[in-house]
Amino acid sequence: MLDCFPVEILNQVADNLDCKDTYNLSLVQRELNEQFNTEYLKNRFHYLVFQNLVNTDFARFKKHIFTLKREDLDKIFNYSIQNIDTVWLNYEQGFLNMKYILECMIIGCRINDSLLQSLNFTGRYFNKYFYSDIVKAIGSFDQNDREKIQKNIDNTGMLRSLHSNFIPFNKKLIKRS
């Protein structure tokens, strides 16, 4: 059935599909496989690799975040706000893990009206209580002034989980008696 559609229509269909569906479409026919090759999929869905790094591997996230295009960076910023993890100071005190959000904001991401409308409860909580403090801490510094940004963050009590001396507690390793 896909044989009867012109290539232009198939291009438009593929542009509106997600990664898995686009890949499956490319498996249907040899010409489609050549058109939607690995390079096409890699360029279009490169941000999904970073999406998997959020809350799992901060070192790789921070090292390679600069390779993203602007629209992909906005998707990662949105995803990191929607999926904020909790880090623990001890068994009772938890804080939002805002490291991934901070990295995106240092590069230039900000919450706009359309993102504000799509935020879940945790995202709205972050926006209400922490967003303005992070924007103030970043100020007009660029990404090369990380020491000054970190000093501003260390002087802001609300951003405790971003302080340079904050060491998170792993609740899963030690059992309570």
C-alpha atoms as one frame of an Amber mdcrd trajectory, in Angstrom:
protein
   0.000   0.000   0.000   2.885   2.390   0.687   4.083   1.820  -2.874   1.248
   3.940  -4.238   2.136   7.054  -2.199   4.542   9.585  -3.691   7.835  10.121
  -1.874   6.849  13.677  -0.876   3.857  12.399   1.108   5.960   9.722   2.770
   8.454  12.413   3.799   5.693  14.396   5.466   4.371  11.288   7.190   7.859
  10.435   8.471   8.357  13.982   9.763   5.320  13.558  12.031   6.274  10.142
  13.421   8.354   9.406  16.461  11.683   7.599  16.333  10.452   4.015  16.575
   7.686   4.496  14.010  10.030   6.233  11.571  12.483   3.365  11.918   9.718
   0.805  11.316   8.565   2.759   8.259  12.086   2.592   6.881  12.011  -1.199
   7.172   8.919  -1.515   4.975  10.528  -0.839   1.634  14.098  -0.674   0.332
  13.678   2.841  -1.134  12.353   4.102   2.186  15.230   2.453   3.989  17.692
   4.332   1.771  15.818   7.590   2.275  15.379   7.294   6.051  18.857   5.943
   6.704  20.677   5.820   9.991  22.127   9.287   9.503  18.641  10.762   9.012
  17.401   9.085  12.186  20.519  10.117  14.104  20.177  13.767  13.099  16.464
  13.889  13.795  16.388  12.018  17.092  19.811  12.807  18.568  18.170  14.463
  21.586  16.724  11.121  22.740  20.217  10.026  23.767  20.415  13.014  26.110
  16.915  12.421  27.338  18.095   9.026  28.588  21.023  10.682  30.389  18.786
  12.947  32.481  18.940  11.799  36.133  21.373   8.983  35.271  24.767  10.208
  33.990  25.502  13.847  34.700  29.134  13.757  33.574  28.253  12.608  30.032
  25.265  14.955  29.926  27.393  17.968  30.841  30.204  17.005  28.477  28.070
  16.542  25.343  25.122  18.924  25.855  26.784  21.464  23.549  26.319  19.155
  20.530  22.550  19.680  20.488  20.694  21.993  18.149  18.621  24.729  19.776
  15.221  23.020  19.321  16.628  19.757  20.693  18.102  21.609  23.659  14.662
  23.046  24.394  13.201  19.515  24.329  15.829  18.325  26.813  15.187  21.363
  29.032  11.470  20.601  28.982  12.083  16.922  29.737  14.455  17.689  32.612
  11.909  20.038  34.203   9.113  17.482  33.824  11.268  14.686  35.344  13.089
  16.244  38.293  14.571  13.607  40.567  15.016  13.869  44.353  18.412  13.869
  46.047  18.648  13.303  49.782  20.618  15.101  52.467  19.654  12.378  54.984
  16.724   9.979  55.458  14.189  12.772  55.891  15.370  15.762  53.881  15.026
  15.587  50.123  15.850  18.240  47.553  15.116  18.611  43.858  18.045  17.541
  41.684  18.296  20.616  39.476  21.774  19.977  37.977  20.410  19.035  34.564
  18.117  22.050  34.474  20.984  24.330  35.507  23.186  23.083  32.660  20.453
  23.842  30.128  19.846  27.263  31.660  23.544  28.177  31.590  23.518  27.497
  27.855  20.507  29.784  27.452  17.246  27.871  27.946  14.437  29.656  29.752
  10.827  28.870  30.581   8.548  30.499  28.021   4.740  30.703  27.921   4.207
  27.528  25.894   6.492  25.519  28.207   4.790  27.018  31.258   1.416  25.790
  29.995   2.699  22.223  29.552   4.396  21.827  32.960   3.310  19.047  35.304
   2.994  19.521  39.084   6.727  19.134  39.759   7.574  21.525  36.930   5.162
  24.153  38.235   6.611  23.720  41.737  10.131  24.228  40.338   8.986  27.300
  38.404   7.285  28.839  41.436  10.026  28.315  44.024  13.403  27.859  42.300
  13.390  29.168  38.720  13.806  32.869  39.541  16.668  32.125  41.968  18.548
  30.181  39.287  17.986  32.969  36.742  19.342  35.496  39.275  22.343  33.290
  40.059  23.189  32.927  36.375  22.618  36.634  35.843  24.338  38.035  32.782
  27.283  35.652  33.003  28.017  33.405  30.057  28.812  29.714  30.253  32.544
  30.414  30.658  31.982  32.199  33.989  31.024  29.011  35.859  32.995  29.967
  38.978  31.021  33.194  39.374  27.739  31.375  38.716  28.652  28.714  41.294
  29.546  31.401  43.824  26.122  33.012  43.302  24.443  29.615  43.692  26.402
  28.886  46.888  25.159  32.200  48.306  21.515  31.294  47.588  19.993  29.135
  50.324  17.066  27.922  48.206  19.431  26.176  45.784  20.932  23.821  48.394
  21.136  20.804  46.060  23.255  22.861  43.617  25.764  24.033  46.222  29.352
  22.972  45.597  29.586  21.376  49.063  26.334  19.363  48.795  26.968  15.615
  48.976  23.816  13.574  48.374  22.948  10.693  50.681  22.105   7.342  49.086
  19.098   5.957  50.962  19.198   2.675  49.078  22.630   1.590  50.348  21.977
   1.773  54.101  19.030   0.021  55.752  17.359   1.692  58.685  16.915  -0.269
  61.891
